Amino acid sequence: METVEFGKPSLTSMRSPTFSIANFMELSDSIGSLNGRIKQDSAIFIA
């Protein structure tokens, strides 16, 4: 799922690689923590 989302920023990385790479790192970090939170929330919700 996430790899599909990560395909989008490639246009921006053409123009400004370092900025996009930094953005990408922050993005994947926040997505990781968000996924963790969603899994916890949904587990609580399902239970």
Helices and strands as residue ranges (DSSP letters): H 2-6, H 10-15, H 17-46
